[in-house]
Amino acid sequence: MNQFGTIYSQYYDLLYKDKDYEAEVEYVEDLINKLHPNAKTILDMGCGTGRHAEILCEKGYIVHGVDLSGEMIRIAEERRVGKEDRLSFTCSDIAELNLDKKFDIVVSLFHVLSYQTSNKNVIQVFKATKKHLAEGGIFIFDFWYGPAVLTDRPSIRLKKIENEMLRIIRIAEPLMYPQENVVDVNYSVLIYDKKENKLIEIKETHKMRYFFDPELELICDMVGLRVLKKYEWMTSKSPDFTSWNVVWVVGN
């Protein structure tokens, strides 16, 4: 199956129910308040099922989310009830996005950039971001950080989670390609439907790219974006060899 296939998307929110979306949005909003306090509109590139976008909307922003997965967008659309004038979604490849509209803030969270594994795609995403940023706007994105990935290399991981309806076991087996700066994360997901007494097995490979400062700085310079801040994700610490997840803020 492709990344975030139809069945996988249905169980996405359960798989990540332990993810603290509220804390992440507070962190992002703190960056916005420091660097663009008058911002009102946000474009969420790679929004998934729309949880970040929903919380940002609840905080008073007008938010538009974009994701390649139609199934993810279908789930995200359910979050618009009562917020139709402030929250909207589009199904699109972010690398080819052309909304003919500009935003004060563009965010791309939960390693969306790391899913862009070719130089061409990475550059296209930055160009699309530049096109959609209003004057003085900022782009906030996180990604796998190369120095930390190579210091603490990916390993086999097991995750178990359940609720009253489902029991899920997910095994992640990584395969690294050092000359491409890419990791194949091979997922085997077993989903047991308690009500139907049925077992579903999903196998997916997520290709993830890890990045280094000089290449991202070069791309930012190429498309006309300035690097403003670099932090370890969810902290104010400078990235180092232990920072697997890093966030950058760039502006036009």
C-alpha positions in Angstrom: 0.0 0.0 0.0 1.0 3.6 -0.4 1.9 5.9 2.4 -1.3 6.6 4.5 -3.5 4.3 2.5 -7.3 4.2 2.9 -7.4 1.6 5.7 -4.5 3.0 7.6 -6.1 6.5 7.5 -9.1 5.2 9.3 -7.0 4.2 12.3 -4.6 7.1 12.2 -6.1 9.1 15.0 -6.2 6.1 17.3 -2.5 5.2 16.5 -1.5 8.7 17.5 -4.0 9.3 20.4 -1.0 9.7 22.7 0.4 12.6 20.6 -0.1 15.9 22.5 -1.5 18.0 19.7 -2.6 20.8 22.1 1.0 21.1 23.5 2.4 21.2 19.9 0.0 23.9 18.8 0.9 25.9 22.0 4.6 25.6 21.0 3.9 26.7 17.4 1.7 29.6 18.6 4.5 30.7 20.9 6.8 30.9 17.8 4.1 32.8 15.9 3.7 35.3 18.8 7.4 35.9 18.9 8.0 36.3 15.2 4.7 37.3 13.7 2.3 38.4 16.5 -0.2 40.0 14.1 -0.8 36.8 12.1 -4.4 35.9 11.3 -4.3 33.3 8.6 -2.5 29.9 8.5 -1.9 27.3 5.8 -1.3 23.8 7.1 0.7 21.8 4.5 0.4 18.1 5.0 -2.5 18.5 7.6 -3.3 14.8 7.9 -6.7 14.4 9.6 -6.7 18.0 10.6 -6.1 18.0 14.3 -3.4 20.7 14.4 -5.5 22.8 12.0 -8.6 22.4 14.2 -6.8 23.5 17.4 -5.2 26.5 15.6 -8.7 27.5 14.4 -10.1 27.2 17.9 -7.3 29.7 19.0 -8.7 32.3 16.6 -6.8 31.8 13.4 -8.4 31.3 9.9 -6.9 28.0 8.8 -6.7 26.1 5.5 -5.3 22.5 5.6 -3.9 20.6 2.6 -3.1 16.9 2.3 -2.5 14.4 -0.5 -4.7 11.7 1.1 -8.4 12.0 0.1 -9.2 9.8 3.0 -7.4 12.0 5.5 -9.2 15.0 4.1 -12.5 13.3 4.5 -11.8 12.8 8.2 -10.5 16.4 8.5 -13.8 17.7 7.0 -15.7 16.4 10.0 -13.8 18.9 12.2 -15.3 21.8 10.3 -18.7 21.6 12.0 -19.4 25.0 13.5 -16.2 26.4 12.1 -17.1 26.4 8.4 -16.1 30.1 8.0 -12.7 29.7 9.6 -11.6 26.1 8.8 -11.3 24.6 5.3 -9.4 21.8 3.6 -8.1 20.9 0.1 -6.8 17.5 -1.2 -3.6 18.3 -3.1 0.1 17.4 -3.4 1.8 20.2 -1.4 4.6 20.3 -3.9 2.1 21.3 -6.7 -0.1 23.5 -4.5 -1.6 26.6 -6.2 -4.4 28.1 -4.1 -4.0 31.6 -5.6 -4.1 32.9 -2.0 -1.5 34.1 0.5 -1.2 33.4 4.2 0.5 35.0 7.2 1.8 31.7 8.4 2.6 28.4 6.7 3.1 25.3 8.9 4.2 21.8 7.9 4.3 19.6 11.0 4.8 15.9 12.0 7.8 15.4 9.6 5.9 16.3 6.4 9.1 17.7 4.9 10.9 14.4 5.6 8.4 12.7 3.3 9.8 14.7 0.4 12.7 12.3 -0.5 13.9 13.8 -3.7 15.7 17.2 -4.2 13.2 18.1 -6.8 10.2 17.6 -4.4 11.9 19.4 -1.5 12.6 22.4 -3.8 9.1 22.4 -5.1 7.6 22.4 -1.6 9.7 25.4 -0.7 8.7 27.2 -3.9 5.0 26.4 -3.2 5.5 27.8 0.4 7.1 31.0 -0.9 4.2 31.4 -3.4 1.7 31.2 -0.6 3.4 33.4 2.0 2.2 37.0 2.5 4.7 39.7 2.8 6.5 39.3 6.2 5.1 35.8 6.5 6.9 32.9 8.2 7.1 29.2 7.5 7.4 26.8 10.4 8.4 23.2 9.7 9.9 20.2 11.4 11.9 17.3 10.1 14.3 14.4 10.9 17.7 15.9 11.7 20.6 14.2 10.0 23.3 14.5 12.8 20.9 12.9 15.3 19.6 10.2 13.0 23.2 9.1 12.2 24.2 9.2 15.9 21.2 7.3 17.2 20.2 5.2 14.2 16.6 4.0 13.6 15.8 0.6 15.2 12.9 -1.8 15.2 10.0 -0.4 17.2 6.8 -2.0 18.5 3.7 -0.1 19.4 0.5 -1.5 20.9 -2.7 0.5 21.4 -6.4 -0.2 21.8 -9.8 1.1 22.7 -13.2 -0.5 23.2 -13.5 -1.2 19.5 -10.0 -1.9 18.2 -6.7 -3.5 19.2 -3.7 -2.4 17.1 -0.1 -3.8 17.0 2.4 -1.9 14.8 5.9 -3.0 14.1 8.3 -0.6 12.4 11.4 -2.0 10.7 13.9 0.6 9.3 16.2 0.2 6.3 18.7 3.0 5.7 20.1 4.2 2.4 23.1 6.3 3.4 23.9 7.7 0.0 20.3 9.0 -0.3 19.8 10.2 3.3 16.7 8.2 3.3 15.2 5.6 5.7 12.6 3.1 4.6 10.3 2.6 7.6 8.5 -0.7 6.9 5.3 -0.9 8.9 3.4 -4.1 9.7 0.1 -3.2 11.3 -2.3 -5.7 12.8 -5.8 -4.3 13.5 -8.2 -6.5 15.5 -11.9 -5.4 15.2 -13.4 -6.5 18.5 -17.0 -6.1 17.3 -16.6 -7.9 14.1 -14.1 -10.4 15.5 -12.0 -9.7 12.4 -8.2 -9.2 11.9 -6.9 -6.8 9.3 -3.2 -6.7 8.3 -1.6 -3.7 6.6 1.9 -3.4 5.3 3.3 0.0 4.3 6.6 1.5 3.6 7.2 5.2 4.5 10.2 6.7 2.9 11.7 9.3 5.3 14.5 11.7 4.5 16.8 13.2 7.1 18.3 16.7 6.5 21.4 18.6 7.3 21.7 22.4 7.8 23.8 23.3 4.7 21.3 21.7 2.2 18.3 23.3 3.7 20.1 26.7 4.0 21.0 26.3 0.3 17.4 25.6 -0.7 16.1 28.5 1.4 18.5 30.8 -0.3 17.6 29.5 -3.7 13.9 30.3 -3.3 14.3 33.5 -1.4 13.6 32.6 2.2 15.6 33.6 5.2 16.4 31.3 8.1 15.1 33.0 11.3 15.3 30.3 14.0 16.4 26.7 14.5 15.3 24.7 17.6 15.0 21.2 18.8 11.3 20.5 18.4 9.2 21.5 21.5 12.2 23.3 23.1 14.2 26.5 22.8 17.5 24.5 22.6 19.8 24.6 19.6 19.8 21.3 17.6 22.6 18.9 18.3 23.4 15.2 18.0 20.5 14.2 20.2 17.9 16.2 18.4 16.0 13.7 16.2 13.2 16.2 15.5 14.1 19.8 14.7 12.0 22.8 13.8 13.0 25.7 11.6 11.3 29.1 11.2 12.0 30.8 7.9 10.6 34.0 6.4 10.4 35.9 3.2 
